[in-house]
């Protein structure tokens, strides 16, 4: 399975993919794109010999045009699955239509609770005792797509968002590669009776 990654920042989740699944079990990371030319994720990809490109919003008439340019580039590289790894942009329906049920995201909360940005701070402000990570398919909403995997951690005394994020990061780095392996094996399927429910076979 040929995997493309979109990332906006340092790329620690990308690095986890390069370390854990790239070149293994028939999985290859073939392309990494960013909306930011200074994203360190691009350097990580280049160091691994993976093709990179930058698609800034200002370089296109609008977001949909930019997203279609990204989709064109990813398809030129044969991408079969698109992974959002810290990609801080919403994707247009036009992009998602090019990769139906083939775009996944990792989110630092137990969805459907605390979608969108600043999820950890949202959870802290609410006073939750259990935090976690979700890997889900991307649809037209904000973190509303079908859940593939989730993992929780109890932090009853948590007060600091950065500290919680640091504790969640290893979970992200484990869960995202696991989801990709499952998809590559054909172990992830949609429930015909409830398309929002995903079945995962061990």
For each residue, the residues with C-beta under 8 A, 3 or more apart:
1: 26 27 28 80 81 180 183 184
2: 28 30 77 78 79 80 81
3: 17 21 27 28 29 30 79 80 81 82 83 180
4: 29 30 31 32 33 74 77 79 81 82 83
5: 14 17 29 31 32 33 41 45 82 83 84 85
6: 32 33 34 70 82 83 84 85 87 89
7: 11 13 14 32 33 34 39 41 42 84 85 86 87
8: 34 35 36 39 41 86 87 88 89
9: 36 39 40 41 86 88
10: 39 40 41 86
11: 7 14 15 32 39 40 41 42 43 44 45 85 86
12: 15 16 86 169 172 173
13: 7 16 17 85 86 106 172 173 176
14: 5 7 11 17 18 29 32 41 44 45 85 86
15: 11 12 18 19 44
16: 12 13 19 20 172 173 174 176 177
17: 3 5 13 14 20 21 22 29 83 85 176 177 180
18: 14 15 22 29 44 45 48 50
19: 15 16 22
20: 16 17 24 173 177
21: 3 17 24 25 27 29 177 180 181 184
22: 17 18 19 27 28 29 48 50
23: 27 28
24: 20 21 27
25: 21 181 184 185
26: 1 184
27: 1 3 21 22 23 24 180 181 184
28: 1 2 3 22 23
29: 3 4 5 14 17 18 21 22 32 45 48 50
30: 2 3 4 50 51 77 78 79
31: 4 5 50 51 52 53 73 74 77 79
32: 4 5 6 7 11 14 29 41 42 44 45 50 51 52 53
33: 4 5 6 7 52 53 54 55 70 73 74
34: 6 7 8 37 39 41 42 52 53 54 55 87
35: 8 39 54 55 56 57 87 88 89
36: 8 9 39 54 56
37: 34 42 54 56
38:
39: 7 8 9 10 11 34 35 36 42 54
40: 9 10 11 43 44
41: 5 7 8 9 10 11 14 32 34 44 45 85 86
42: 7 11 32 34 37 39 45 46 52 54
43: 11 40 46 47
44: 11 14 15 18 32 40 41 47 48
45: 5 11 14 18 29 32 41 42 48 50 51 52
46: 42 43 49 50 52
47: 43 44
48: 18 22 29 44 45
49: 46
50: 18 22 29 30 31 32 45 46
51: 30 31 32 45 77
52: 31 32 33 34 42 45 46
53: 31 32 33 34 73
54: 33 34 35 36 37 39 42
55: 33 34 35 59 60 66 69 70 73
56: 35 36 37 59 60 66
57: 35 60 63 66 89
58:
59: 55 56 66
60: 55 56 57 63 65 66 69
61: 65
62: 65 66
63: 57 60 66 67 89 90 92
64: 67 68 92 94 95
65: 60 61 62 68 69
66: 55 56 57 59 60 62 63 69 70
67: 63 64 70 71 91 92 94 95
68: 64 65 71 72 92 94 95 98
69: 55 60 65 66 72 73
70: 6 33 55 66 67 73 74 95
71: 67 68 74 75 94 95 98 99
72: 68 69 75 76
73: 31 33 53 55 69 70 76 77
74: 4 31 33 70 71 77 79 82 99
75: 71 72 78 79 98
76: 72 73
77: 2 4 30 31 51 73 74
78: 2 30 75
79: 2 3 4 30 31 74 75 82 99
80: 1 2 3 102
81: 1 2 3 4 99 102 103 104 180 183 184
82: 3 4 5 6 74 79 99 102 103 104
83: 3 4 5 6 17 103 104 105 106 176 180
84: 5 6 7 87 91 103 104 105 106 138
85: 5 6 7 11 13 14 17 41 106 176
86: 7 8 9 10 11 12 13 14 41 106
87: 6 7 8 34 35 84 105
88: 8 9 35 117
89: 6 8 35 57 63
90: 63 142
91: 67 84 95 96 103 138
92: 63 64 67 68 95 96
93: 96 97 140
94: 64 67 68 71 97 98
95: 64 67 68 70 71 91 92 98 99 103
96: 91 92 93 99 100 103 138 139 140
97: 93 94 100
98: 68 71 75 94 95
99: 71 74 79 81 82 95 96 102 103
100: 96 97
101: 137 190
102: 80 81 82 99
103: 81 82 83 84 91 95 96 99 137 138
104: 81 82 83 84 135 136 137 138 148 179 180 183
105: 83 84 87 135 136 137 138 143 145
106: 13 83 84 85 86 133 134 135 172 175 176
107: 111 115 119 133 134 135 136 143
108: 119 120 131 133 165 168 172
109: 113 114 115 119 120 122 123 131 132 133 134
110: 113 114 130 131 132 133 134 150 152
111: 107 114 115 134 136 143 144 147 150
112: 115 143 144
113: 109 110 123 128
114: 109 110 111 119 120 122 123 126
115: 107 109 111 112 119 142 143 144
116: 119 122 142 143
117: 88
118: 121 122 161
119: 107 108 109 114 115 116 122 123
120: 108 109 114 123 124 131 161 164 165 168
121: 118 124 125 161
122: 109 114 116 118 119 125 126
123: 109 113 114 119 120 126 128 131 164
124: 120 121 127 128 158 159 160 161 164
125: 121 122
126: 114 122 123
127: 124
128: 113 123 124 131
129: 154 155 156
130: 110 152 153 154 155
131: 108 109 110 120 123 128 152 153 155 158 164 167 168
132: 109 110 150 151 152 153 168 171
133: 106 107 108 109 110 150 151 168 171 172 175
134: 106 107 109 110 111 143 147 149 150
135: 104 105 106 107 147 148 149 150 175 176 178 179
136: 104 105 107 111 143 145 146 147 148
137: 101 103 104 105 145 146 148 198
138: 84 91 96 103 104 105 145
139: 96 144 145 146
140: 93 96 144
141: 144 145
142: 90 115 116
143: 105 107 111 112 115 116 134 136
144: 111 112 115 139 140 141
145: 105 136 137 138 139 141
146: 136 137 139 190 195 196 197 198
147: 111 134 135 136 150 198
148: 104 135 136 137 179 182 183 188 198 200
149: 134 135 175 178 179 182 200
150: 110 111 132 133 134 135 147 175
151: 132 133 171 174 175
152: 110 130 131 132
153: 130 131 132 167 168 171
154: 129 130
155: 129 130 131 158 164 167
156: 129
157:
158: 124 131 155 163 164
159: 124 163
160: 124 163 164
161: 118 120 121 124 164 165
162: 165 166
163: 158 159 160 166 167
164: 120 123 124 131 155 158 160 161 167 168
165: 108 120 161 162 168 169
166: 162 163 169
167: 131 153 155 163 164 170 171
168: 108 120 131 132 133 153 164 165 171 172
169: 12 165 166 172 173
170: 167 173 174
171: 132 133 151 153 167 168 174 175
172: 12 13 16 106 108 133 168 169 175 176
173: 12 13 16 20 169 170 176 177
174: 16 151 170 171 177 178
175: 106 133 135 149 150 151 171 172 178 179
176: 13 16 17 83 85 106 135 172 173 179 180
177: 16 17 20 21 173 174 180 181
178: 135 149 174 175 181 182
179: 104 135 148 149 175 176 182 183 188
180: 1 3 17 21 27 81 83 104 176 177 183 184
181: 21 25 27 177 178 184 185
182: 148 149 178 179 185 187 188 200 201
183: 1 81 104 148 179 180 186 187 188
184: 1 21 25 26 27 81 180 181
185: 25 181 182
186: 183 189
187: 182 183 200 201 202
188: 148 179 182 183 198 199 200 201
189: 186 198 199 201
190: 101 146 195 197 198 199
191: 194 195 197 198 199
192: 195
193: 197
194: 191 197
195: 146 190 191 192
196: 146
197: 146 190 191 193 194
198: 137 146 147 148 188 189 190 191
199: 188 189 190 191
200: 148 149 182 187 188
201: 182 187 188 189
202: 187
